[in-house]
Amino acid sequence: MLSGPVTPSRSRRSQGFTLVELLIAGTILFAVIATVTEAYRTSLQSSLRAEETVRMITPLQFIVSDIASQLRRDAAESSKGGGRMLDVAYRYEAQSVLYLPPATRFDPDTANFRVYEPRYRLYDIKLTLTYRGRSREFRYQELAWHGSAN
């Protein structure tokens, strides 16, 4: 309990905040809201980019398998192609870097070494995936062959 008379400056002070205190509190509140908003926006953008990347890469295994099948059907010096799988468009270019025969093999029936014609091709492949206007490029090598190994 207060003793003595209440002075006017004391009663006015206990009625509320001063303008400076309100400005400082408002500035702090604005800074916190701006920081949280920016963090949320950045997180949302990162999440959307990650989702697009996952959707783009999901059919990658099937696309690579399809390219390998095409190269094995037609083991040419170079090849180009493309298609669409699970809303992902793809284009590839394949260039042969090696064209070799199987290893020489000893034939015990004839006591001779059997030499084969070239039938294995190693390709450098450039694969471009496109999903919702965003593209991503992959480079890898693929082995293809033609004919039988007899």
Secondary structure as GFF3:
##gff-version 3
##sequence-region A 1 150
A	DSSP	alpha_helix	8	13	.	.	.	ID=ss1
A	DSSP	alpha_helix	19	57	.	.	.	ID=ss2
A	DSSP	alpha_helix	60	73	.	.	.	ID=ss3
A	DSSP	beta_strand	78	85	.	.	.	ID=ss4
A	DSSP	beta_strand	88	100	.	.	.	ID=ss5
A	DSSP	beta_strand	105	107	.	.	.	ID=ss6
A	DSSP	beta_strand	112	114	.	.	.	ID=ss7
A	DSSP	beta_strand	120	131	.	.	.	ID=ss8
A	DSSP	beta_strand	134	145	.	.	.	ID=ss9
###
